């Protein structure tokens, strides 16, 4: 890991497989997690599925993902140069693909 970059380990899934892919982004200033994910999509991997919308006020919840084991609103979480982050779909919902979940269908405690 470089001092002027962040490393994102992002959950990737489709109907048959799930895995993590690692992406490195060069940055010199803090960046929101949402903008880091958008950068991966726009510059490194156009196959990444994520909700490409957020209010940037941390209130709507559309951009919620799990960061290092905790559900967060990605538009209001900052990543700093040198950070390493594990990004997964939001906990408690059915996964559609990659970081996209069905917010209308919550999982119960059995699955």
C-alpha positions in Angstrom: 0.0 0.0 0.0 1.3 3.4 -1.0 1.2 6.4 1.4 -0.8 8.4 -1.2 -3.4 5.9 -2.0 -6.3 3.9 -0.5 -6.9 0.2 -1.0 -10.5 -0.9 -1.4 -11.3 -4.6 -1.1 -14.8 -4.8 -2.7 -17.3 -7.6 -2.5 -18.3 -8.8 -6.0 -21.1 -11.3 -6.7 -23.3 -12.6 -9.4 -25.9 -15.4 -9.5 -23.2 -18.1 -9.1 -20.1 -16.7 -7.5 -19.0 -14.3 -4.8 -15.5 -13.0 -4.1 -13.5 -9.8 -3.2 -11.5 -7.7 -5.7 -8.9 -5.3 -4.6 -8.5 -1.8 -6.1 -6.0 0.8 -5.4 -6.8 4.5 -5.8 -4.2 7.3 -5.7 -5.3 10.2 -3.6 -3.7 13.0 -1.7 -6.7 14.3 0.2 -9.6 12.6 2.0 -12.3 11.2 -0.2 -15.8 10.0 0.6 -16.3 6.2 0.4 -19.1 6.9 -2.2 -16.7 8.9 -4.4 -14.0 6.2 -4.1 -16.6 3.5 -5.2 -17.6 5.8 -8.1 -14.0 6.2 -9.0 -13.5 2.4 -9.2 -16.5 2.2 -11.4 -15.6 5.1 -13.7 -11.9 4.5 -14.0 -11.1 0.9 -13.1 -14.0 -1.5 -13.4 -17.2 -0.6 -15.3 -18.7 -4.0 -14.2 -19.1 -2.9 -10.6 -22.7 -2.7 -9.5 -23.5 -0.1 -6.8 -26.1 2.5 -6.1 -24.7 5.5 -7.9 -26.8 8.1 -6.0 -26.5 9.8 -2.7 -27.8 12.9 -1.0 -24.3 13.8 0.3 -26.0 14.7 3.6 -26.0 11.3 5.2 -29.8 11.1 5.6 -31.4 9.2 2.7 -29.6 5.9 3.2 -29.5 5.0 -0.5 -25.7 4.7 -0.5 -25.6 2.4 2.6 -22.9 -0.3 2.4 -20.9 -2.3 5.0 -17.5 -0.8 5.7 -15.0 -2.9 7.7 -18.0 -4.8 9.2 -20.3 -1.9 10.0 -23.2 -0.5 8.0 -22.4 3.1 7.0 -23.8 5.8 4.6 -20.9 5.9 2.1 -21.6 9.6 1.2 -20.7 10.7 4.7 -17.7 8.5 5.5 -14.2 9.8 4.7 -11.3 7.7 3.6 -7.8 9.0 4.1 -4.5 8.4 2.2 -3.1 5.1 3.6 -6.5 3.6 4.5 -7.5 0.1 3.7 -11.2 -0.6 3.5 -13.3 -3.8 3.1 -16.6 -2.8 1.4 -19.5 -5.2 1.3 -23.3 -5.0 0.7 -25.3 -3.6 3.6 -26.1 -6.1 6.3 -29.6 -7.4 6.7 -30.8 -7.2 3.1 -30.9 -9.6 0.2 -28.0 -9.0 -2.3 -29.0 -8.3 -5.9 -25.4 -8.0 -7.2 -22.1 -6.7 -5.9 -22.9 -3.8 -3.5 -26.6 -3.5 -4.5 -29.1 -4.8 -2.0 -32.9 -4.9 -2.0 -33.8 -2.4 0.6 -37.5 -3.5 0.4 -36.6 -7.0 1.6 -35.0 -7.4 4.9 -33.5 -10.8 5.9 -34.9 -12.3 9.0 -32.6 -13.8 11.6 -32.8 -17.2 9.9 -31.5 -16.1 6.6 
